[in-house]
Amino acid sequence: MLYVCILTGCSSIASRVGSGYQVGQPYGGLDYAVDNADCNVYALLAFPPIIIVTIPLSVADIVTSAALDTALLPFDLILEDNGNNKTSFCRMSWR
């Protein structure tokens, strides 16, 4: 359980640091976590048993990102939106 807690909630932090960081965008980490949850479909197609790990981690990441984004909401409302929108780390497309 501790391992799951360590690995989750990082979407809120990852969306605020690094290249393409987004600051001042309320619930940007939650949006980033939901976008990255789409990678579960690609993982299912590539190696079906991995879905046993990826689904619970994605759900935990979405929940903890929502909680952390709620805690950071006052800062996001105070800071000006920089116009960046961090894209998902899953770069595959269906086309």
C-alpha positions in Angstrom: 0.0 0.0 0.0 2.9 2.4 0.8 4.3 1.7 -2.7 1.0 2.7 -4.3 0.9 5.9 -2.2 4.5 6.8 -3.3 3.8 6.3 -7.0 0.5 8.1 -7.1 -0.5 11.8 -7.0 2.6 12.7 -9.1 0.4 14.0 -11.9 -0.3 17.2 -9.9 3.4 17.7 -9.4 4.5 16.6 -12.9 2.0 19.0 -14.5 3.6 21.9 -12.6 7.3 21.2 -13.3 9.4 20.4 -16.3 8.9 21.4 -19.9 5.4 22.5 -20.7 4.7 23.2 -17.1 1.3 24.6 -16.3 0.8 27.1 -13.5 -2.4 28.9 -12.5 -4.6 26.3 -14.2 -7.0 24.9 -11.7 -7.1 21.1 -11.5 -4.4 20.9 -14.2 -2.9 17.8 -12.5 -6.2 16.0 -12.5 -6.6 16.7 -16.3 -3.1 15.4 -16.8 -3.8 12.2 -14.8 -7.0 11.5 -16.7 -5.1 12.0 -20.0 -2.5 9.6 -18.9 -5.1 7.0 -17.9 -5.7 6.5 -21.6 -2.4 4.6 -21.7 -4.1 1.7 -20.0 -5.8 0.9 -23.3 -2.5 0.8 -25.1 -1.0 -1.4 -22.2 -4.0 -3.7 -22.5 -3.3 -4.2 -26.2 0.4 -4.7 -25.8 0.4 -6.9 -22.7 -3.0 -7.8 -21.2 -1.8 -8.9 -17.8 -0.3 -5.5 -17.1 -3.8 -4.0 -16.7 -3.9 -5.6 -13.3 -1.3 -3.1 -12.2 -2.1 -0.1 -14.4 -5.8 0.3 -13.6 -5.4 0.5 -9.8 -2.4 2.9 -10.1 -4.3 5.1 -12.5 -7.4 5.3 -10.3 -5.2 6.0 -7.3 -3.3 8.7 -9.2 -6.6 10.4 -10.3 -7.9 10.4 -6.7 -4.7 11.7 -5.1 -4.2 14.2 -7.9 -7.7 15.6 -7.3 -6.9 15.8 -3.6 -3.6 17.6 -4.2 -5.1 19.9 -6.8 -7.8 20.8 -4.3 -5.1 21.7 -1.7 -3.3 23.8 -4.4 -6.4 25.4 -5.7 -5.9 28.8 -3.9 -2.4 29.1 -5.4 -3.7 28.3 -8.9 -6.4 30.9 -8.5 -3.9 33.5 -7.4 -1.3 32.8 -10.0 -1.8 33.8 -13.6 -2.3 31.0 -16.1 0.8 30.7 -18.3 -1.1 29.3 -21.2 0.8 26.0 -21.2 -1.1 22.7 -21.3 1.1 19.7 -20.5 0.4 16.7 -22.8 0.1 13.1 -21.9 3.3 11.1 -21.7 1.5 8.4 -23.8 2.2 9.4 -27.3 0.4 6.7 -29.2 -2.5 7.4 -31.5 -5.3 5.2 -32.9 -4.9 6.6 -36.4 
